[in-house]
């Protein structure tokens, strides 16, 4: 009896990835405020945990005696407040809507450097007064216009907010976006502008964090969503680049940070503003229904930043007639990597000392290699994904006598091999030697440029040439300086990863994006439209698209900047198939050995049988010898959040990953 006297029972949720889901119970000699952070023993280590409840142990002694587990004691309590009530509630609602564990969600939403600093007492805990309560209802606004015009709108917003002594948080999906916007906004208000992202040093981050929390003047913070926890009273929260895919977390727990930012603004009573060159279909439905109102303007047609500039020349080029003519003249089958129209554009750009960007969506020489007789694709022997052919860059370890300058690379599992029998590999189906590369990759464009324009400075930016952001910036800097240095044009060849780093250039040619249309992704049209729209915004003279697809409606809309027509077609298609925003998709991914996955998938189908699960049956290889399979749930528009289904999804073992409204289904 005496054991319980004066003791407290703390119910906590650990802030750790991979820990036990749900809440845990501990003994403590002293009470701890709900919402405070304490260190608790978990297995063989101590981890931070959020206090959910604190009760006198004597009131629960009966249940403690009958418990089949031992309740551990917290040796040194030292509770510290580091989260505002509004942020905790936003994290809780994010976890609920994403079918994720609350503790893991809160951990994912907290920068590790900041969490460690609070735990080590390098940062002072917040005061209880900082646990803010909204004194007004949150309003939601939206703006759809170019990047430059949105930047001007944010400047006006900050100036007007400062006059009212109100602070603004501009939330962006990537560190590159944060750096760009912060550079544009800070002029004249440097002392009250703070940029928070993952590339800051620990020393700089902690110094700026302290200054931002202690500053008495209104401030503007430009940061990625993990830094929303900064304990300030925000009058406005902006979600810029709202259409970006980077808002989704890559590692578990799978979250959409836009949802967190929206919940946080609601609990603060702050105005929430969505901004993008082309807002998502989900947001457009909310605008149409009257849930979201205009902040500045919702453009129905994309505008160029400089309204007085010369009109942008656009064209869609089909290379097949040119290839047919070459075959008639030379009796040789060939792929026109650069059509005559694009070659002429590059030639003129070189003469005029202009820059040219050539885009392909795939690395390597070609997207796939297929048999010219039966059409069978050359596939990876490990995971059966189509192989991509690359030129060798390091031949030190190649087998003796191997004279092949090429390798087959699997972009799915990473397996690399040389063609069998040198260059004379045969089809696995019909043994034909007529294996032909299909599609156009970065390396194939490089070869063509080197042959046609050997004296023109040429640079390449893809995942192989730039492993880090600093390397990518260096390549872009070299490209932009090449024209001035040599008094001639310069060429940059890149994949879509290069686009965010680009400033304005004179000419852009999309050499190949047809392989994107073949990907079974219900968001693919939105991705392609946004990609072309971004290039349209960054190009001043000509934008050319080379394609072999017969239906060019999407490309025509993108080149014309016809936002309204694209969105109308996209929403009609999604409504027909009950895709978001007209339904909710839940994807459950299982990882394991290839032998056990089918059985596990059948058990999962039975477990979720009340929700008509769909199992594509595709087994995909991953690194480290693992495989994955998916199960899809398509729910009606009003069927989510679903408390019963959420409990089932949270009860799944650790090997199962849950995504709500994923970016892709495979």
N, C-alpha and C positions, 0 to 999 in steps of 0.2 A: 504493500500500500504506500509506504513512504517513498518508494522508487519514483512514483508519479508526482509527488508533491512538489510544487513550484516549477515543474517542467512544462514545456510547450511542445505541441505537435505542429510541425511546419509541413504544409503541403507545397511542393515546389515542382517546377518543370525545368529540367536541365537544359542549358544552352550549349548544346554540343551536337555535332553531326555523327550519326550512327549510334547514338545512345538509345536507351529504352524509350519507347513512345509513351505518351500520356504523362501522368504526374507521379511523383514519388513522395514518400513520407519519412520525416526525420525527427529525432528528438533534439530539443535545444533548451539550454538553461534559461535563455532570455527570449522574449517575443521579438518578432521582426515585422515591420510594416508590410502590408500587402503591396506588391509592386516593387519591393526593394530587391537588390541583388545580394545573394549570399554564396559562399563557397561550400560545396557539399562533397562528401566522399562518394565516388562512383567507381566501382570495381577497384582498380589499383591506383587511382589518381583522384585529384580534386578538380571539380569543374564548377563554373559559375551556374547559378540557378535562380530563376525568378520565383519569388514567394507568391503563392496563390492564396494561401490561407494560413492563419496562425491561431491555434486554439489551445486552451488549457488541457493538459494531459489527463487531469483527474476526471474530466467530463467524458473521456473516451476510454477509460481503463478497461471496461468490459470487452469492448471490441479489440483492444490491444492484447488482452490475455488470450482471446480466442483466435488471434491471428496466426497463420501458419508460416509467417516469416518474421525475422528479427528486424526491428526498426533501429537503424544506426543513429548515432549521435553526432551532431555537428560540434566539433571541438572549439572552434573559434568563429563566432558568428559574424561580427562586424558588418551588419547590413548597410547597403549603400543604395541610394536612389540614383539611377542613371537614365531611366526612361520616363517620359511624360505619360500620363494616363491616356492621352489621345493616341500616342504612338503604340502603346500596348494594345489598345482596342483595335487599331488598324491592323496590327500584326495578327491578332486573334481572328479577325474577320477574313484576312487574306488566307490564313491557314484553313479556315472552314470552307471557303469557296474554292480552294485548290485541293481539298482532301489531303492535306499534309498535317504533320504533327506541329503543334503550336510552338514547342520549344525549339525544334529545328528551324521553323520559319523565323522566329525571332532572332536566332543565331545567324541565319543567312542574311537578315536585314541589318545586321550590326557589323560595322568594319572591325576587323580583328584588332588593329592597332588601337582603336578607341576603346574597345572592350577591355583589352589588356591594361590600358592606362587607367581606367576606372578601377579595375580590380587591384592593381598595384598602388593605387592612391596617387598616381602621378597627375590625375585629373580630380578636381573637387566634385563631390556628388552634387546633384541639382537640389534645389530647395523644394519643399513640398508645394510652395506657391507656384512653382514652375509647372506643376501637373495641371495643365491648362484645361479650362472648361469653356466650351463655345458659348458666346453670348448672342450669336446670331446664326441663322440657317445658312449652310453652304450653298453657293450658287455655282452653276457650271456654264462655262462659255467656251467658244471654239473659234479658231481662225484658220482658214485654209488659203495660203498664198505662198509666194516664193520665200526662200531663205532670207534674202536681203530685206524684203518688206516685213517679214516677221521680226527680224532683228530691230528694225525701226520701231515696230510696235512695242517690243520689250523695253526699249529705251524710254519711250513715252510712259509706259506703265511704271517703271522704276522712278522716274522723275515725279510723277503724280503721287506715287505711294510715299516717297520721301517728304513731300510737302505735308502729307497727313501723318507723318511720323510712323509709317507702317513698313514692315519688312516683307521682302519677297523671296521666295525660293523658286528658282528656275531649274527644273529637274530634266536631265538629259540622259540618254541611254549609254553613252560611251565617254571615255576620258578624252578622246579626240574632239567630240562635240563640245565638251565642257571647256576645253582650252580655246576652241574657236569662239564660242559665245562670250566667254569671259574677256577675251582680248577686245571684242567689239564693244562691250558694255562698260568696261572699267574706266574709260577716259573721263577725267574730272571728278570721279568718285572712288579713286583707288583705295582710300583709307576705309571705305565702307563696302568694298566688293571682295568676296571670298570665293575661291574656286576649290572644290573638294573632289578628288578622284584618286584612283588607286596608284597612280604613278608618282604621287608626292612622297618625299622622304618622310620617315617617321618624325624626325625633328621638326620639319616644316609643317606637317599635318597637325601635330600636337600644339605647336605655337599658334597656328591660325585658328585652331579649335577653341583654345583658351580666349583668344582675342575676340572671336565671333560671339562667344557666350557672354563675355563681360562687356562688350561694346554697348554704350547707352544710346547711341544714335541708331536710327533705323539702318538696316543693312540689306544687301542683296547677296544671296548665295547662289552660285551656279555649281551644281554638283550632280553626281550620279545618285541613284535612288537609295543606296546604302547610307547616305549621309543625311537623309531626312530626319534622323533621330536627333539632330542638333536641337537642344532645348531652347527654342525661341518661339515667340508668338508670331506666326506667319499670317499676314492678311490675305496673301495670294500665293497659290502654288501653281506653277506652270508645268505642264507636261509637253515639252517641245519634241519635235521629231517623233510624234506619237505613232507613226506608221512603222517605225523601225522594228526589226526582228530582235534587236539586241536587248529589248526589255525583258525577254524571257531568260531565266537562269539556265545555264547549261548543265551544271551538276545538281543532283538532288539536294534539297527539295525543289521540285519544279514549280516555279512561281512566275507570275506576270507582275512585274514591279509597278506597272501602271495602275493595277488594282489597289496595291498598297498605297500609292500616292493619292488616289481618289478617296479611299477610306480615311486616310489621315486628314485630308482637307475637310472632309465632312465632320470629323470629330473636333477639328479646330474651329469650325464655323467659317473657314476661309473660302475665298473665291477660287475655283479650280478652272484653269484654262487649258484646253487641248490645242496644240498647234502642229501643223505639218503642211508640206506642199500638196499632199493628197491624204486626207484623213481616212482612217479605216472604215470599211463598210459598217462595222459595229457602231461606230460613232455617228455615221450619217443617218442610221436608223433612229438614233436618239435625237438627232437634230430635227428630223422630219416629224417625230412624235411630239416635239415641243419640250422635251426634257432638257435639251441643251440649246442655248441661244447664242447668237453671234457676239463675239468679243470685238472684232474689227470688221472683217468681212469674210464670207465664205465664197471664194472665187469659184465660178463654174467653168472658167477657162483659164489655164495657167498663163500667167503674164511673165514676160521677160523683165529682168531687173532694170535694164536701161530702155525705157520706152522710146527714146529717140534714136536708138541704134538701127542699123540696117536689118531688115527682116531676115530671120534665120532660114537658110535654104535646107530643105529636108527632102529625102527621097527614099523609097523602098526599092531595092535592087534584087532581082531574081537572077542568080548566076547561071541557071540551067540553059537558057538560050545561047549564052556565050560558050558554055561547055559543049553544047550540041554542035555549034559551028566549028569548034576546034576539032571535034571528032570527024566531022565531014571533010575538013581540009587535010587533016594529017592521019586519019584513021587510027587515032590514039585516044583512048578514054582518059580524061583528066579531070581534076577538081580545080575550079577557078578559086584559088585562095583569095586573090585580090582582083575584082572585076575591073574592067577598063575605066569605069567611072571613078572608082576609088583610086586607081593608079594615077589618073589625071589630077585628081584633087591633091594627092601627095606631091606630085611633080610641081604643081603650081604653088603649094605651100612652101616647098623648099626654095623656090625662086623668090618668094615674097617674104622670106624670113619669118615663117609662121609655124606654130606648133600643131602637131597632129597626134591624136590619141586613138589607138586601135584596140578594140575590146573583143575578147573571146571569153566565154564562160567556163572554159576547161583548160587545165594545164596539159602538157604533153603535145605530141604531134597530132593526134586525132582522138576523138572521144571513144570510139570503139574500132575494133578490127573484125571484119566479117568475111565469110567465104563468098567469093564472086559467083560460085555455081549454085550453092544451096542456101546461102544466106545465114548459116550458122555463125554465131558470134564466138570469138576467142574469149574463154572465160577463165577465171581464177580456179586453179585446182584445189584451193583450200576452201573458199567460200562461195564460188560459182558466180561472183559478180563479174561483169564485163571488164576486160583488161584494157588499160590505156597504154599506148606505146610512147616511150620517151627516148630521147637521145641520151647516151651514156655521158655522165659528167666526170666519173672517176673510174678508170679502167685498171687500177692497180691490182685488184683482187680477182679479175676475170680468169676463167680457166684457161690453161695453156691451149693454144690453137684456136681459141674463140675469136673470130674476126668480126663478129656482129657489132655494129656501132649502136644498136638499139637494145632496149630492154622493155619487157612488159611489166607494168606496175599496177597493182590493185589499190585503188583509192578507198576501198572498203576495209580490208584487213591489213594492208601494208605489205603484202607479199610481193617480192620482186624476182623475176626470172628472165633469163635470156631466151630468145626464140630457139626452139629445138632445131638442131642441125643448122646452126647459124641463121641465115635469112631464109631457109627453105622449110620452115614449119608447114605442116599440112593440116587440113581441116579434120577435126576429130569425127565428123559425121560422114563425109564422103571422100576423105583423103585427097581432096583437090589441093593443089599448091597455090591457087589463085586467092590468097588472102589479101584483102584490100582495106586500108585504113579509111574509115568514114568519119565525117565531121572534121572540124578545123580547130586545132589547139594552139596554144601560145607558141610552142616551138616551131610549128609549121609556118606560122606567120613570121617568126624570126628569120627562118631560112629564106622565105620569099623576099622580105625586105632587104636582107643581106645581098641577095642576087640582083634586085632591081635598083636599090639605092645604096650601093656600097660606101659612098663617101658621106652619107648623111648620118649625124649622130643619132643613135638608136638606144633606147633604154627599155628594160623589162621589169615590171612590178607584178609579182605573184607570190604565192606562198613559198615557193622554192628560192626566190631571189631576196625576199625580205622576211626574215623570221621574227623581227621585232618592229615596233612602231618607229624607233629611231632609224632603222635601216630603210623603212619605207619612206620616211621624210627625206632622208639623204638622197634617195633615187629621184624623188620628185624635185628636189632642189637642183640636182644636176640637170634634169630635163629642162626645167624652166630657165636655167642660166645658159644652156647650150646655144640658144638662138643668138643671144647678145654676144657670146664669146667668139663664135665662128661666123657671125653674120650670115647665117643660113637657117633653114628650118630644122626642126628636131622632131623625132618620132618616139612616142611612148607606147609600148605594147603591154596590156595588163588585163587582169581578170577583174570582176566586180569589186574585189577588195581594194583596188586602187582608187575607186571613185571618190570615197570620202576625203582622200588626201589632195584631190585635184583642185586647183583654182580655175579661173576662166581660161579657156584655150580657143583657138580659132576653128579647128576642124576636129570632128569626131566621126569615126566609122565603126559601127558594130559589125564585126566580121562574121561572127557566128554566135547565135543564141538559140538555135533550133532545138538543141538537146534539152533545154529547159521545158519546152512544150511537152516532152515525152515523160516528164516526171509526174507520177500520180499524186499531186498535191493540190488540194482545193484552194490554197492561197497562191498558187503559182502565177495566175493572171495578175493578181495584185502586185506580186514581186517584180514581174517583168515590166508592168506599167510604171512602177516607182523607179526602177532602174533607168528606163528610157527618159522619164521625166527629169531625173537628176542630171543626166547627161545633157538634156535639152537646156537646163538651167545654166550649166557650166560651159556651153558652147556658143560662140558668137557669130560664126560665119556659116558653117554647114554641118549638118548631122545626117549621116547616111546609114541605112540599115540594110545589110545583106542577108537575105533569107531564102530558104527553099520551101517554106510553108505556103500553102495555097490560101489559107484564110488569114489575111493580114489585117482584119478589123481592129484587133487590139493594138497593133503597131501603128496603124493610121491614127487611132485615137490618142496614143501617147505622143506621137510626133506633132500632132496638132494641138496638144495640151487640152484636149476635150475632157475635162474632169467629170462633167455632169453626165455625158453619154456613157463613159466607161462605168461610172458608179451605178447608173441605171441598169446596164446590162449585167454587171457583177451581182447586184442584189437580186435581180430576177433569177439568175442561175442558182444562187445560194438558197433562195426560197424554194425553188423547185426540188432541191435535194436535202432540205432541212439542215443546211450547214449554218454555222454561226454567222449572223446573230439570230437566225431563225430556229436555232436548236443548240444543244450543247453536246460536244464530243468528249468522251473520256477514253484515254488510251492507257492501257496497262501493259507494261513491258516486262517480260520474264527473261532473265539471263541464267545461263547454265550450260551444261554439256549437251551436245546434240542428241545424245541417246535419250536423255530424260525430259527434254523440253516438251515434246508432243504430249506425254502423259501429264505433265504439270499444266499444260494448256487446257487439256480436257477437264482436269479437276477445277481449274479456274472458271471454265465455262459453266460447269455445274454450280459452282458457288455463286455465280452472278446470273444464273438462268432467268431470274425474274425480270431482267433488263434486256432481254433479246441480244446477247453478245454476238459480235461478228469476229471470226477468227480468220484472217487472210491466209494463214498456213505457210507464210514465208519465213524460212529460217536463215538468218543472216549472221555471217562470221564477224567477230570483233577481235581486237588485239588480245593477247594473252590466252589465246585458245578458247575463248568463250563464244557462245552463240546467243542470239536473242530472237524472240518471237513476240508478237503483239496480239492483244485482244481489244476490240473497239466497241464502245457503247455509244449509241446515238440516242440522245434524250430529247424530248419535246422542249420547246422554248420555255415552258413554265415548270419543267420537272427538275430544275437545278437552281439553288442548292437543295439536295435531298438528304435529310438527316440519316435515314436508314441506310442509304447507299454509301454515304460518307463513312459511317461506322464500319461497314463491311470493307471498304477500301483501306481504311486505317488499320484494320485488323490483319491485312495481308502481311506475310513475312517480309523481312528486309530485302530479299532478292527480287521483290516486285516493285516496279516504279510506276507511279501514277501521274499522268499529265491531264489537266483539264483544258480543253480547246488547244491542242498542240499545234505547232506550226506545220507539221507533216504527219501523215498516217503510217509511214513505213519506217 
